[in-house]
Amino acid sequence: MKVLKKVVKEETINNTEDAVEKNTPLVSDEDYSDDDGSLGESGSEDSHLSGEEDVFVSSDGEDSFDAKSDDVSRNGASGSGRDDTEHGKDDDAESDDSRPVVEESDSSEDEVAPRNTVGDVPLKWYKEEEHIGYDLAGKKIKKKERQDKLDSFLASVDDSKNWRKIYDEYNDEEVELTKEEVKVIKRLLKGKAPHNDFDPYAPYVDWFSWDDSKHPLSSAPEPKRRFIPSKWESKKVVQYVRAIRKGLIKFDEKPKEEPSAYLLWGDDSSAIDRQGLSYIPAPKPKLPGHEESYNPSLEYIPTQEEINSYQLMYEEDRPKFIPKRFTSLRNVPAYEKAVNENFGRCLDLYLCPRARKKRINIDPESLKPKLPSRKDLRPYPTSCYLEYKGHKGPVVSISTESTGQWIASGSSDGTVRIWEVETGRCIRIWELGESVRHVSWNPMPERPILAVCVGEDVYLLNTGLGNAEEQKSLEELLRVETQSTLDDSDNDKTTVNWVQDDKNGGIRLKHFKAVYSVEWHRKGDYFSTLMPSAQSKAVLIHMLSKKSTQRIPFKLHGLPVSTAFHPSRSAFFISTKKNIRVYDLLKQKLIKKLETGVREVSSIAIHPGGDNLIVGSRDGKLCWFDMDLSSQPYRVLNCHPKDINRVAFHRSYPLFASSSDDCTAYVFHGMVYSDLNQNPLIVPLEILRGHASENGRGVMDCKFHPRQPWLFTAGADSVIKLYCH
């Protein structure tokens, strides 16, 4: 390459001398074509040789130009151009004969090393220096003197080749592009290949020989995935679409740039904006004063007596720092409490956040719901008026007669008693031999029949109350002529036998499992029995007039706890531990399902209107349901700390009550309005106390008087109490 450049330079000088003698320019304006500015036929070879390298570097580091060639080129550019084409052809002929043919090499060894050898360093390092770098000999390369901008502009206007000149900042020189380089640049700007002889659409050459091949490269069949859409790609697309719709994938959103550093201890005015308007900066520690000096004045140094007096003070009253005097700063020891104080300061900063909170001045009384006064809700039971004593065991269940003159009670001592309400006199006792679980009085006044659950039997007892005609009809009603069994059962172990009980004067229904409760229909002819351990036959409905028994035509979902008839419609309530289901007995379908949300339901009670009911639970919660409103509780009252055993509604007064093992009974006002747009009004009225706890049990049962605002409670202390207004 060095030889090539030397030859090129000599040829360039010779051509310029010939051009001066003939007064012919080196390159005329006709050498460029009109369409792309490329060279014509006459000046292609000349430009190639003359444009390779026009600049030489002298030994002293400065650029030297051939003055003669420069003058010749300037004169040639300003001369006449009448014989430009002829002179150009003659020059081409002479140059073709005399120019030696030199082959180009792609080897990196032939490339000319850069004049400046400082390496890949920023040139701003040499901005203030007189030189721009060093050459191969280690000598400084002096910077050129900067030309005035006005002079450089005028020179560029006069120079016709100025548009091809580029300033090389690295070598501090101007480089003039050759015509071949201009052609390459123009081809690249048009999106073409750099070389003109390159064919981008060359014919394909198959380098593999197929003449003697007998077998293909692979005999495997085409895989199915090449012509069937991929289901995994479709699933991935669906995932991306859903993520975009949900906002998990967002486009064109730049993440918020958080400040990388901020002042932790200094005064940062932007800290309030960063933390919010309610941010309060932490108070700064006290700056050291004269006392903390290593050489304080004598007035700050305490005497020995003062130091001794500090020991007698409380720790919070002692001074935190006792000044001492040192001769020099080098003698000052390390501060003993430095780590502790810094740690305490850090704890105060991040464990004690300070924020400005707005206090709302609200009267606490205004937050309470406006309830009517208890004086306006009278009458309701408030105090114990009478006690009924006689049982020797806990009174498990009580029931009031429809006229309100009599009350029946069953105890775990195996006896059933009938009391006169006004006097407290016991008029009749039945000895049944087993613990009584439940007693229930027939709601019809002309049928004074008492149903009693004892073990696996249900007794229908004739109480002997009423006139002679009623007693005669009762004897006919309680006579069993033939033995009746369960209609749709073929197994003897699952039958219910109707047996005449001459000993107690009534009928005895023998069940196959333990009976826990009995509930009467409002007409007094039907009653239901509950056997939780009987699975699908846990709930049975009996007909007194026909002495027949049948199962309910519904599937039980869970263990039944309590049952109840609707007070006015043919609906039947079955309560499990979690839910309450309402069935239509005529249409034999489910009407509504109520979700209690409590741990375990213990008892239910239906409002006389039939659209509301209350539920007592084992976790002390009392739920009020409005069936027209929702299947969720309208109100949940957390009134009792222990289990609720029984809940009850009054027949005529807007009262309901609950009894619990905490030896109390709560009385509430529950008004249900005929206007469907008005919600029920629930007001707690009174807490009735008086029963004693026995083996962890309190008030076992509670019932309202049918006509008066009185409440009967049965306790585990074998006492029945009457609370009056």
Disulfide bonds with the S-S distance in Angstrom:
none
